[in-house]
Amino acid sequence: MAMSAAEYLADRVAGRHADLPENTAGSLRLDLRDGARTEHWYLLIEQQEVRVLRSSADAELVVRADREVFDRIAAGRLHPAAALLRNDLTVQGNLRLLLALRRLFPGPSGARHPHAASCGGGGR
């Protein structure tokens, strides 16, 4: 069974992420709706380090969606930009941080990093 978004945030997001640009800094709040209940996750990013807290404090970027949408993102089955275009999630604030959020979640299975693909790394 795939890991839920809450499990993924708690277990895998905190810490150093070398694939984040070094100049990325900011705060994000993820609001995971589950019926009438909303679970808040607060991410602080600075110098490729991510701190994960449970807080509903104001953030530079607030991302809201149903828990199922975040679960699909955490499983690598849905790209945040695709979810945004389909109105499956909403964002308010600094959209530059949405790109950082994408780097914190897994890509689809079988996907390769763009640099590896352009340099011929990996193949058929």
Secondary structure, DSSP 8 states (H G I E B T S, - for coil): ----HHHHIIIIISEE-TTS-TT-EEEEEEEEEETTEEEEEEEEEETTEEEEE------SEEEEEEHHHHHHHHTTSS-HHHHHHTTSEEEEE-THHHHHHHHHS---TT---HHHHHTT-S--
